[in-house]
């Protein structure tokens, strides 16, 4: 894995973040505990925020 600064994030990074969000949503669906489900959904939201920030930076270029 290559470390990037925020300004160097690419479309590949945004796609990877969205895949991570989808995996977190799947984990939430499979969770038995409500607490675990909520935690996985919060993680999914954070991954989506990261993906959106990459998109926003790319759109400003």
C-alpha positions in Angstrom: 0.0 0.0 0.0 1.3 3.4 -1.0 0.8 6.3 1.4 -0.7 9.4 -0.1 -1.2 12.9 1.2 -4.8 14.2 1.0 -4.0 16.1 -2.2 -2.6 12.9 -3.9 -5.8 10.8 -3.4 -7.0 9.2 -6.7 -10.1 7.7 -8.1 -8.7 4.3 -7.1 -8.6 5.5 -3.5 -12.2 6.7 -3.6 -13.2 3.3 -5.1 -11.3 1.5 -2.4 -13.0 3.6 0.3 -16.5 2.8 -1.2 -15.6 -0.9 -1.1 -14.6 -0.6 2.5 -17.9 1.1 3.3 -19.8 -1.7 1.5 -18.0 -4.3 3.6 -18.8 -2.4 6.8 -22.5 -2.4 5.8 -22.3 -6.1 5.2 -20.8 -6.6 8.6 -23.6 -4.5 10.1 -26.2 -6.7 8.4 -24.6 -9.8 9.9 -24.2 -8.4 13.4 -26.4 -9.8 16.0 -25.6 -7.1 18.6 -27.3 -3.8 18.0 -24.2 -2.1 19.4 -22.0 -3.9 16.8 -24.4 -3.0 14.1 -24.4 0.7 14.9 -20.6 0.6 15.1 -20.2 -1.0 11.7 -22.7 1.6 10.2 -20.7 4.4 11.7 -17.5 3.0 10.1 -19.3 2.8 6.8 -20.3 6.4 7.0 -16.7 7.4 7.7 -15.4 5.4 4.7 -18.0 7.2 2.5 -17.0 10.6 3.9 -13.4 9.8 2.8 -14.5 8.8 -0.6 -16.6 11.9 -1.0 -13.6 14.1 0.1 -11.5 12.5 -2.7 -14.3 13.2 -5.2 -14.7 16.8 -4.0 -10.9 17.5 -4.3 -10.9 15.9 -7.8 -13.9 18.1 -8.9 -12.1 21.3 -7.8 -9.1 20.6 -10.1 
